[in-house]
């Protein structure tokens, strides 16, 4: 699908024509540079490779520097491929801005959630914990409880919710475009977007 790379700026709220407050996430979308045009003849499929957010050459390896020089642009921190663009419309070095999108439409926004590390079942799955502490403190307040039967099947069944690594995964949500600020390359979408402030996101139609 056609799309762009962006960055999460933060959250705010705007008022609609009826005076209702709409919670919005502000996204900095583009400008993205076409760093490679992939064709069926050369690559087996048709797509555009886009780059976003400049980085210094000293932070890039020789392969990256050479690749981006072909597109006459500085090395980029984030690169992604998008399909669905019209064949022959864009060439290497072209810049695509937030104008690709329009107001009051729905877009798929994909981000990476905040990594929480290894967490227990209460934080990871929302377990309620056990009882009170009438007879004094004990060490089972945040324990998961029983994880399986005894004599049969004598094992923990697949899918059992247990402690483990939390966050740091890719998550996609469909959100409505509230406002587009072309001059500053900002896109306001209704609702929350996964990831921290400054985190990269992928927006597709």
N, C-alpha and C positions, 0 to 999 in steps of 0.2 A: 504493500500500500504506500501511497505517497506520504511523505512525512519529513520531519526535520529533527535536529538535535537541539536540546535546550538545557537550561539550568534552572533549578528551583531557587527563587529569590526569597520567598516568604509568604505570609498570609495577610489578608486585609479584608475589608468588606466594602461593598458599594450598595447604593440604593437604586432600586428600579423605578419605573414611572409611577408606581403606586405607593412609593415611599417605603417599600419593604426592604429590609437589610438582607443582602445576599453574601454569605461567607465565600471568599474567593482565595485561590492560590495564584500568586503572581509568578509567571514563568518568563525567563529571558530566552526567547526562541530565535536562533540564528543571530546574525547572518551565517549561513553555511556555505562553504565553498565546495564545488564539485571537484573532488580529487582524482576520480577515475570514472570513466564511462565503460560499463561492462556490456558486451554484446553477445548475441547468440553465436555468432561466427567465431569469436575469439575465446569466450568463456563458457559457452553452453547455456547461458541465460542472460536476460536483459535486466540491468539494474544500474542505479547511480550510487557511487560511494561518496558520502559527504563528510566533511571535516568541520569541527567546531572548536573554538577556544584556542587561541594561539599559545604556543610555548616556545621557550628559547631553544636555539639550535644546540647549545651545550648540554641540554637535557634530552637530546634526541640522538639516536644512533645513525650511522651512515646510511643505512637502508631507508630509514624514515626521511632523512633530509633529502636524499635523491628522489624518493617517491613524491614528496610535496613540491620539490623544485619543478618537476614536470608539469605541475598544475600552477606554477608561478605563484605560490603562496607559502606562507610560513608554516612550520610544523604545527600540527594540531594535537590537542590533548585527547579529543574524543573523535572516533571515526565509526561510522555505521553505514550499512547499505540499505537502500530502499528500492522497492519495485513499484511498478504502476505509472512511472513517468512516461510521457509520450516519447517515443523513439525519435532521436534526432533533434529534439527541442533544446537540449542542454549539451554543452561541450565542456571539456576540462578547463577549470579556471573560472567558470561562471559562478555567480553568487545568487543564492536563493534566500529570500527573506520571509518574514512572518506573513507577508501578503499572500502566501500560498493558501492560507486559511481564511475563512469568512466568519462573520458574526452569527451567533445563534445557531451554531451547528454542534454536533457531538463529535468529539475526538477521543481516540484511545491514547491514554497517557501511561507510559511504562517507566517505572523507576525501581530503585533498589532500596529496600527497607533498611533502617538502622540496625546494625549488628549489635546484639545484646550479649553475645558470648554464651557460655553454658549456664542455663537457668533451670530452676525447679518447676514442678508442675503448676504451682500457683501462679507464677508470672507467665509461664509458657502457655498454659491451657486454661487458666482462670479457675482452677480448683478452689474450693471454699475452705480447705483446711479442716481440722477436727475440733469439735467441742470447745469448752471453756477451760479455765485453769483453776477451778474451785479448790482442788486438792494440791495445788502447787504446780510449778512449772515442770514441763517434761519436754522431751526432745522430739515429739511426734506431731507438733502443731502444724507443720508444713509438709508432712509426709504424704505420699500418694495413696497410702492404704493398700489393700490387697490388689495384686496384679493378676491373679489367676487362681484356679481351683487346685486342690491338693492331689487326690488320687488319680483323677482324670480331668483334663488330658495331661496333667503333670508337666505343663510347659506354659509359657506366656504366649498368648495368641497374637498373631500379626496385627498391627495397627493400634496396639495398646498405647495410650497416651502416657508418656513418661518424660522425665527430665532429659534435656539435651540442648543442643545448640539452637539459639533463637535469633531470628532476624537475619539480615544480610542476604535476603533472597529477592529475586525479581518478582515484581507485582504489577499488574496492569489493571487500570480502571477506566471506565468510560465517563467522560465529563463534558458538560455543556460549556461552550465558549460564551462568556459574558461580555467581554470587551477586548478589542485589539488596539494597542497603541503603537502604530506603525513607526513613528519617529524614534521611539526608544526601543523597538523590537521586543515589546512586552505583550504577553498574552495572559488574560485573566480568565480562569476557568472556575466554575462553581464547584466547591467542595475541596477536599483534601487530596494531596498528591503524596505518594509514598516517598520516603527518603528525607535526609536532612537538608537544611539550607545550604545551597551551593552544590548539591548533588546533581549529577547529570540525569536527564530524562529523555525519553524518545517519544515524540508525538506523531501519531499517524492518523490519517483520515479514516 
